[in-house]
């Protein structure tokens, strides 16, 4: 196995060869995501949110107003082809109400462990005071209601702080701090009381005297960011650096000693990800094969910030993948756990196939009963008979209750009767019982299974008593 230093030497060599022929136009591996862009707005940042893409945009109000708004956050829910494992379309774009504000929401990170949004919010500048941005936290409860925005322990009204990116466990945050026209990357670790340690500026191998921004972590061991201070193709370019500890690849987490972290020399991703325009805010799918980024490269003669997607792994990523090779002991452990997961998935697939066949057989039998001719009138029209009636307000509930009850009590004789004009409302009942005691005994058994039911009395097809308990 080659040493990491030689791998990065190869990366730099590949970069040098790529940079000789920079590509600034869209190629077949980088495409404009037309569903997420408009001809008149700008996008400012990207982040993952529970498998969906979240982006910041200054698009006009969704309520029909033509007024351009300060940047706000929008969800883009992908339509997946699960067999191919790729996005084939997009659902309508929606705006999260939790963090909606008249102030600018420029960037975002989400911690699923605590259900907390971290939002870079920029108030409207007050007269005589410079622009100020800070990271605010919004905790979301189970109903989806967000808390009041909470300042973080590194809050500073005299700085521009933003572009949060979290480790997988949510306990390490990378972010930017701008003071005096210089923007640098910092990191901090969450304490037990939910405050953060004093921000640590990343070393000079990462930060320059220009702009470093839009950090993103990939598998907690690669740091992607945008910079116009490192050698590039023009404007902001996207770079990647390997996070290390004691010279070995390190997955950063809340247990990491941030003061001991090392960062490799940043590598420019080259074309077609980077161009002579500004390229920033990259997001990579976990398999590393595709992802998204923002660029203001020219489209139809205009230079707006648009979302692009790379549909296949850029050539330089083939070399970056070797960064993930760990020491032999760790690699063997990872391979063993991976094999266990593969076997577990295989067993789950077999179980799923078996369950599907059982459901097909069950629904086939249930459908035969369901479509059986209804006998709405009992044989004796003169006397009162009793039926057990199950409550269902929708057709979907009706079918679900019927199938579940049939599986639980297959010997229970049932017949379907529609006796109201409302589709799906109290749609089915049992066959008639000659005495209330017989019906009530079955009612108790059905209710013990968790179904809502009651006994009704009928004379002919006319219900003469409601909800006899």
FENVEN-V590698 format. One record per pair of residues at least 24 apart in sequence whose C-alpha atoms are under 6 Angstrom apart, sorted by the first residue. I is the first residue (numbers start at 1). GAP is how many residues later the second one is. If there is no record, write none. Layout:
i->I gap->GAP
i->I gap->GAP
This chain:
i->22 gap->249
i->23 gap->248
i->23 gap->249
i->24 gap->251
i->29 gap->281
i->29 gap->282
i->29 gap->283
i->30 gap->279
i->30 gap->280
i->31 gap->277
i->31 gap->278
i->32 gap->276
i->33 gap->274
i->33 gap->275
i->42 gap->262
i->42 gap->263
i->43 gap->262
i->43 gap->263
i->45 gap->62
i->45 gap->236
i->46 gap->235
i->52 gap->25
i->56 gap->50
i->70 gap->34
i->71 gap->33
i->71 gap->34
i->71 gap->35
i->72 gap->33
i->98 gap->48
i->107 gap->56
i->109 gap->55
i->109 gap->56
i->111 gap->59
i->115 gap->24
i->115 gap->25
i->120 gap->42
i->132 gap->25
i->132 gap->27
i->132 gap->28
i->133 gap->27
i->133 gap->28
i->134 gap->27
i->134 gap->28
i->135 gap->27
i->153 gap->42
i->153 gap->43
i->163 gap->51
i->165 gap->51
i->167 gap->53
i->171 gap->83
i->172 gap->82
i->176 gap->37
i->182 gap->28
i->183 gap->28
i->183 gap->29
i->184 gap->28
i->214 gap->67
i->220 gap->31
i->220 gap->32
i->221 gap->29
i->221 gap->30
i->226 gap->54
i->233 gap->42
i->233 gap->43
i->234 gap->42
i->234 gap->43
i->235 gap->42
i->235 gap->43
i->236 gap->42
i->236 gap->43
i->237 gap->37
i->237 gap->42
i->238 gap->42
i->239 gap->27
i->239 gap->28
i->239 gap->29
i->239 gap->30
i->240 gap->26
i->240 gap->27
i->241 gap->25
i->289 gap->24
i->374 gap->42
i->374 gap->43
i->376 gap->41
i->376 gap->85
i->377 gap->83
i->377 gap->84
i->378 gap->82
i->381 gap->78
i->381 gap->79
i->383 gap->76
i->384 gap->74
i->384 gap->75
i->385 gap->47
i->385 gap->48
i->385 gap->49
i->385 gap->72
i->385 gap->73
i->386 gap->46
i->386 gap->47
i->386 gap->70
i->386 gap->71
i->387 gap->43
i->387 gap->45
i->387 gap->68
i->387 gap->69
i->388 gap->41
i->388 gap->42
i->388 gap->66
i->388 gap->67
i->389 gap->40
i->389 gap->64
i->389 gap->65
i->390 gap->62
i->390 gap->63
i->391 gap->35
i->391 gap->61
i->391 gap->62
i->392 gap->33
i->392 gap->34
i->393 gap->31
i->393 gap->32
i->394 gap->30
i->395 gap->29
